[in-house]
Amino acid sequence: MSPMSPMSPMSPMSAARGGDGVGPERLDRIEVTGIRAWGHHGVLEAETQLGQQFLADVTLHLSTAPAGSTDALSRTVNYAEVAHAVHEELTGGPYALVETLAERIARRILTDTGHPLVRRVGIRIHKPAAPVGLPVGDVTVRIERDAAPVDAVLALGTNLGDRAQHLHDALELLAATDGIDVEWTGPVLETAPVGGPADQGAFLNSAIGVRTGLGPFALLEAAHRAEHAARRERLVRWGPRTLDVDLITYGDWTSQDETLTVPHPRAHLRAFVLAPWHAARPDAELPGHGRIAALRETAEDRDGLRPGPEIEGYGIS
């Protein structure tokens, strides 16, 4: 990890967001169909007393690429857990309306069982024995719901080439990415290198807060695209670089994935991350470590921070 940078909804670059944005997340589908359970949902007293069979079909919309490329279950959704959660909802309640049952299942998947990887869910509830007074094959309710946007923090740093231009371009690219809204940006600081070769130059660093509909791995991919656009090369650990974009937090989600550890494992020790973040959001907390104000005061590199240049889009809270 190294020094880094930010942006905000009020900045000129926010106007770049929209239909011509960069790199929308491609969502794949996992379908679990025919989940059966005896439930007691309905308006009539007989339905709540005697019960009847309900069936549920679930479509999970998420990117399966992170799991498919690594064969890692931790990077996808365990559909066995999804099926058990749906079964619990079918047998729970009871609810007068199938619509309510469908909403309950969708909310549970998006906020619990499938969080945060599932970005959209489709639910279809079948009530084949619905008392409609006529012979019918089935009665179904189908809904689709999107996951709520997530607040995330990114840290940016650069110590090679035109450092100010790298930070400017990275912010512009991230702001133009579909599914990313930059909510705030910290000021740019110049910082001494932490770790790595002793003869490398000073960094420009900042931090930005985004609200995103992207999943965590898709947000990381967007960060890597910004690095790639700056011709980042990974030659020496903690060595000089044109651009470093790290995902520091993603809501309250935690991950020990070897590619994406969240919260960032060294963020609580790095003043070059904490100081610009604190300048924009002084009451913020780093999940698992507490208030960033206190962390900043104990970070060993805090004395190496200096005001950096003014760069368009940064320092907007």
Secondary structure, 3 states (H helix, E strand, C coil): CCCCCCCCCCCHHHHHCCCCCECCCCCEEEEEEEEEEEECCCCCHHHHHHCEEEEEEEEEEECCHHHHCCCCHHHCCCHHHHHHHHHHHHHCCCCCCHHHHHHHHHHHHHHHHCCCCCCEEEEEEECCCCCCCCCCCCCEEEEEEECCCEEEEEEEEECCCCHHHHHHHHHHHHHCECCEEEEEECCCEEECCCCCCCCCCCEEEEEEEEEECCCHHHHHHHHHHHHHHCCCCCCCCCCCCCCEEEEEEECCCCEECCCCEECCCCHHHCHHHHHHHHHHCCCCEECCCEEHHHHHHHCCCHHHEEECCCCCCCCCC
